[in-house]
Amino acid sequence: MTITHLVTHSGGFHADELLSSVILTRLFPQAELIRTRDKDWVTPSPSKIIYDVGRNYNAEAQIFDHHQRPNPLREDEQPYSSFGLIWAHYGCEYLVAMNVPSNDIESIHGKFDSKFVLPIDLLDNGAMEPSVAGPLSILTLPALLGSLKPVFDDTSETADDDAFMAALPIARSFIEASVGNFAAKARAYSLVLEAIERAGTSPILELPMGMPYRSALDKAGADHMLFVVTPRGDDWTIGGIKLSNETFENRADLPGAWAGLTDEALENACGVKGAKFCHNARFIAVADSREGILEMAALAVAEAQ
């Protein structure tokens, strides 16, 4: 039967049902989104998907709430929010709708779940404190989406619904961008592996354009590589490779004598014609040609080793 209504609760909103609405409105664009706690509306029927309300979880009946006891849990016993439930049941369909290649759907579904959906689930259930983000807690996605709620003295009868609908396209942009980034990383993966194979034992990884390379680098075990070279517009860049995604520290820094220099001063410091810029923190430098950047790369490697 055709889905005609997407039903979630009325009143103040949270990230979980807002993000669930992003998934469902993409899959069922003709369905009407209803925010209510009316008993008739939150009673399952084949034409409705009900989420974050109704105090029941029954995928066959198309009702996805998590506030009841016992509450739905993942295989590792971490709690679901409505977002996690909707993603578990509709996430793959959503990725198809987003034109993710079929070979990448399973992988991206899992990565998006662990990196994007699970933190929402944990925060919504109180299984993780916002304080784990430290000074950035006010900048987490749930906090930012929550800031879009109406202020306390907005007395309009439609304030909550108006704010929810205004927040929906903003929430959509975060999900679509995140999925797009995961898909891009999947596309880059094979390109980086090919570049690593071409480089062999060289400590310089040359890529045809700027692209995510970390996962392929780790998969290949290319611990010998120190710098990445890529074209950027009419210029070429050399960048350091971080020790991990959890640090800004690089496997090797560019030479200290280059730090903060530009143009002629940098050319004089490194002896490379066309050298244009080196960041003061020595994690990136620019030259006006491939030949120039490879010459700078060789100098950087010699100093690092």
ROVO-521486 format. One line per 8 residues: number of its first residue (from 0); for each residue x, z, y of C-alpha. Coordinates in Angstrom, 3 decimals. Layout:
<atoms>
NUM = X,Z,Y; ...
</atoms>
This chain:
<atoms>
0 = 0.000,0.000,0.000; 1.140,-0.704,3.562; 2.513,2.260,5.509; 0.323,2.575,8.592; 1.376,5.998,9.905; 4.581,8.029,10.183; 3.596,11.667,10.620; 5.791,14.499,11.866
8 = 5.031,17.757,13.640; 3.986,18.169,17.249; 5.540,20.485,19.836; 9.258,20.893,20.421; 11.498,18.563,18.451; 14.804,18.871,16.650; 17.477,16.427,15.609; 16.301,16.177,11.999
16 = 12.825,14.715,12.538; 14.023,12.688,15.524; 16.759,11.040,13.457; 14.370,10.641,10.518; 12.069,8.763,12.882; 14.899,6.347,13.672; 15.191,5.416,9.995; 11.466,5.147,9.357
24 = 10.504,3.224,12.480; 13.140,0.624,11.600; 11.739,0.233,8.095; 8.072,0.396,9.100; 7.954,-1.033,12.631; 4.199,-1.651,12.519; 3.373,1.948,11.563; 2.113,4.328,14.228
32 = 4.213,7.447,14.812; 1.965,10.527,14.977; 3.135,13.976,16.091; 0.634,16.571,14.911; 0.049,19.638,12.755; -3.543,18.718,12.006; -4.325,19.451,8.352; -5.919,16.066,7.711
40 = -2.925,14.205,9.102; -0.389,16.211,7.085; -2.300,15.685,3.843; -0.530,12.984,1.819; -1.991,9.532,1.296; -0.455,6.213,0.176; -0.556,4.850,3.738; 1.413,7.733,5.302
48 = 4.958,9.067,5.258; 4.960,12.724,6.287; 8.212,14.464,7.237; 9.398,17.806,8.610; 5.858,19.145,8.293; 3.402,19.884,5.471; 5.446,22.488,3.560; 6.024,20.264,0.570
56 = 8.596,17.848,-0.775; 7.235,15.187,-3.073; 8.837,11.768,-2.798; 6.107,10.100,-4.862; 3.476,11.466,-2.472; 5.676,10.454,0.490; 5.940,13.936,1.982; 9.372,15.227,2.992
64 = 9.382,18.773,4.347; 12.031,21.445,3.820; 10.516,24.589,5.370; 8.783,25.806,2.190; 10.152,28.107,-0.457; 11.847,27.145,-2.621; 13.426,24.677,-0.217; 14.928,21.388,-1.454
72 = 18.661,21.530,-2.184; 21.368,18.972,-2.831; 23.191,18.900,-6.146; 25.822,21.209,-4.653; 23.006,23.560,-3.512; 23.468,22.862,0.183; 20.081,22.643,1.919; 18.331,19.481,2.997
80 = 16.599,19.035,6.309; 13.965,16.324,6.668; 16.738,13.954,7.778; 18.673,14.465,4.560; 15.540,13.895,2.489; 14.590,10.743,4.367; 18.155,9.426,4.121; 18.300,10.177,0.388
88 = 15.139,8.160,-0.249; 15.222,5.477,2.444; 18.871,5.257,3.534; 19.808,2.338,1.298; 16.773,0.367,2.476; 17.781,1.128,6.042; 21.301,-0.203,5.440; 19.833,-3.402,4.021
96 = 17.695,-3.689,7.154; 20.878,-3.217,9.198; 22.440,-6.193,7.361; 25.127,-4.146,5.652; 26.673,-6.266,2.858; 25.257,-5.333,-0.543; 28.696,-4.487,-1.940; 29.189,-1.845,0.756
104 = 25.760,-0.180,0.732; 26.434,2.501,-1.860; 29.741,3.500,-0.274; 28.419,3.551,3.293; 25.282,5.413,2.218; 27.454,8.187,0.800; 29.879,8.298,3.716; 27.103,8.402,6.303
112 = 25.408,11.147,4.324; 28.480,13.373,4.135; 29.802,12.782,7.647; 26.612,12.370,9.728; 23.554,13.583,7.803; 24.904,16.710,6.101; 26.021,18.438,9.341; 22.517,17.872,10.756
120 = 21.014,19.371,7.590; 23.274,22.411,7.690; 22.722,23.136,11.374; 18.965,22.718,11.106; 18.812,25.189,8.217; 21.109,27.743,9.819; 23.637,27.157,7.042; 26.319,26.363,9.615
128 = 26.734,28.019,12.998; 26.990,25.837,16.103; 29.936,28.021,17.082; 32.137,26.253,14.503; 32.459,23.513,17.120; 33.970,26.038,19.544; 33.908,24.954,23.194; 32.462,21.599,22.097
136 = 29.329,23.158,20.572; 27.218,22.048,23.529; 28.400,18.470,22.915; 27.380,18.178,19.251; 24.730,15.561,18.548; 21.965,18.106,17.807; 22.762,19.896,21.070; 22.776,16.667,23.074
144 = 19.490,15.520,21.542; 18.053,18.974,22.128; 18.970,18.729,25.800; 16.435,15.887,26.062; 13.527,18.263,25.475; 11.290,18.974,28.474; 12.251,21.915,30.665; 10.318,25.150,30.203
152 = 8.140,24.763,33.305; 7.054,21.190,32.658; 3.333,21.852,32.215; 2.308,18.314,31.324; 0.173,18.228,28.157; 2.223,15.290,26.891; 5.653,16.639,27.874; 6.907,17.133,24.301
160 = 5.626,13.792,23.054; 6.948,11.950,26.107; 10.377,13.538,25.690; 10.413,12.746,21.963; 9.653,9.083,22.532; 12.244,8.895,25.321; 14.849,10.495,23.039; 14.098,8.175,20.111
168 = 16.034,5.105,21.361; 18.964,7.354,22.290; 19.034,8.811,18.780; 18.719,5.274,17.412; 21.822,4.168,19.287; 23.913,6.913,17.657; 22.784,6.053,14.135; 23.182,2.316,14.592
176 = 26.623,2.723,16.147; 27.758,5.044,13.367; 26.510,2.726,10.629; 28.112,-0.192,12.454; 31.440,1.636,12.532; 31.294,2.403,8.810; 30.520,-1.251,8.109; 33.406,-2.342,10.335
184 = 35.793,-0.041,8.485; 34.673,-1.594,5.223; 35.385,-5.077,6.612; 38.794,-3.987,7.880; 39.839,-2.355,4.635; 40.800,-5.501,2.734; 42.486,-7.017,5.799; 44.708,-3.962,6.184
192 = 45.594,-3.902,2.480; 46.686,-7.540,2.759; 48.829,-6.708,5.807; 50.424,-3.772,3.985; 51.281,-6.043,1.068; 52.830,-8.613,3.431; 54.901,-5.926,5.145; 56.409,-4.717,1.889
200 = 59.021,-2.050,2.582; 58.982,-2.624,6.341; 58.087,0.420,8.465; 56.085,-1.888,10.764; 52.480,-2.771,9.958; 51.397,-5.930,11.798; 47.632,-6.485,12.037; 45.841,-9.585,13.357
208 = 43.794,-7.458,15.780; 43.026,-3.854,16.512; 41.052,-2.427,13.585; 40.597,0.797,11.583; 43.527,1.069,9.190; 43.880,4.689,8.133; 41.873,4.652,4.883; 43.672,1.551,3.587
216 = 47.033,3.004,4.593; 46.298,6.193,2.637; 44.910,4.261,-0.332; 48.050,2.126,-0.514; 50.301,5.171,-0.231; 52.226,3.446,2.566; 53.937,6.594,3.783; 57.010,4.607,4.844
224 = 55.175,2.895,7.689; 55.824,4.335,11.145; 54.264,1.977,13.684; 51.399,-0.518,13.975; 51.738,-3.764,15.941; 48.680,-5.693,17.140; 47.779,-8.335,19.729; 45.592,-7.210,22.639
232 = 44.379,-10.027,24.838; 47.449,-11.825,26.135; 49.687,-8.862,25.338; 50.938,-7.103,22.213; 51.003,-3.383,21.485; 52.959,-1.013,19.290; 51.323,2.263,18.359; 52.334,5.329,16.406
240 = 50.627,6.275,13.129; 49.147,9.768,13.091; 50.152,12.187,10.380; 46.448,12.580,9.636; 43.060,12.176,11.281; 43.125,15.877,12.139; 46.097,15.717,14.489; 47.520,13.778,17.404
248 = 51.049,14.167,15.984; 52.565,10.883,14.835; 54.878,10.063,11.977; 57.300,8.903,14.670; 57.203,8.671,18.461; 58.476,5.852,20.608; 61.894,6.493,22.224; 61.948,9.263,24.811
256 = 63.821,7.058,27.296; 60.745,4.791,27.504; 58.223,7.493,28.354; 56.021,6.670,31.342; 57.945,3.537,32.346; 56.491,0.153,33.297; 57.677,-3.406,33.911; 61.256,-3.719,35.179
264 = 62.073,-0.052,34.654; 60.946,-0.289,31.024; 62.776,-3.584,30.510; 65.975,-1.926,31.756; 65.428,1.133,29.557; 64.829,-0.740,26.313; 66.598,-4.038,27.003; 63.568,-6.096,25.989
272 = 62.378,-8.842,28.332; 58.608,-8.672,28.825; 58.265,-4.963,28.089; 55.363,-3.831,30.282; 54.300,-0.241,29.623; 54.996,2.865,27.574; 52.648,5.826,27.642; 54.158,9.073,28.804
280 = 53.161,10.658,25.485; 55.065,7.883,23.641; 52.289,6.890,21.239; 51.763,3.349,22.553; 53.726,0.638,24.347; 52.943,-2.900,25.501; 54.914,-6.148,25.778; 53.836,-9.617,26.850
288 = 54.771,-11.364,23.586; 54.903,-10.854,19.836; 58.645,-11.374,19.868; 59.058,-8.717,22.537; 56.913,-6.127,20.800; 58.677,-6.678,17.473; 62.011,-6.193,19.226; 60.709,-2.944,20.718
296 = 59.424,-1.952,17.272; 62.848,-2.467,15.728; 64.409,-0.269,18.408; 61.788,2.419,17.913; 62.331,2.419,14.138; 66.104,2.631,14.537; 65.767,5.676,16.783; 63.161,7.328,14.561
304 = 65.304,6.911,11.451
</atoms>
